[in-house]
């Protein structure tokens, strides 16, 4: 054997027995086998080998697993290289220090995405800035790429949720909070944002109790127990919003049994029976009306029109703002009215019966008022004027009796208890 051949075999033997540490770039990855193609350079030549990637879990899957990015010059591995052709990836190269924030957390998040870690702290980062962080106080923070987070604070024994929207699916209970989103597309269950006219985003806090999903995957219009909601508008799961008249509901309690309480965006308060349609309404504002309705019977109290009681058949009692009182019968419109100018009873051609033990019908004598019953021909009959005049002129001859008091004076003297002054009857 020549000297050169012996020298070559010596080098081969030496390399076979040696272990070299080399840096390589991950070219491709296979998540199912946790392997990747590693590009490295040796003896001035580039080589690509398929190796198992580093893992931090047991064969049973206990521990931490992740698949790195396959991007040159970003994800690197440290390998054990042997001339015999065996390659094993040991671990990844240390994190670039320019990606780590400072102690004061004043670096720009886009250029320094990794938080500064104190001794004992643990950070698990996805590479897209989603993170599980366990801090030195013993707290835990779970955050996504948009910094929506759940924080468990052991010092205050508090769980803090910081998110644009939240949706909790519990045992037959759903809780929504934040921006209003609904799966309004009938083909997919993907939810979209709902906005009001003018592109204003709507917000809500909604609790649904007794959610039931049918066999076709849809939900009933109302949970088996009910809902309670507070928001810009109150939406059901089909994206339909509730209204009171022309006003939008901003607070609503609605039960499957039919009872409900609501407040509109006008400030009106409703107590509702969805079974019969009866309701009690306390109108908002300085002159808000108050309504109590049972079937077709209703009571209205208004700062502008007064008080009204309406019967289902059409009868009503009205107390107007000027103090007048009106009672109206439903079939013919017969009515009784008391106003500042007097009293009016209108029965048309029907009877008007008046019964009492003592009958006092008086006009104002001082003001020369009158009490008129009927037409003028009966005026003298009630006053007994012809009889009084005849009695005064009747003369008995002889001294058998004292002179009598003229009867006509008793009829016309004001204040006399037998006076019939200004009393007309027909």
Helices and strands as residue ranges (DSSP letters): H 3-17, E 20-30, E 35-42, E 45-52, E 56-57, E 63-64, E 76-81, E 87-92, G 97-99, E 122-125, E 131-134, E 140-143, E 149-153, E 158-162, E 165-170, E 173-179, E 181-182, E 192-193, E 195-196, E 200-201, E 203-209, E 226-231, E 243-244, E 247-255, E 259-264, E 269-273, E 279-282, E 290-294, E 297-302, E 306-310, E 316-319, E 325-328, E 335-339, E 342-346, E 371-373, G 376-378, H 379-383, H 385-393, H 407-412, E 423-425
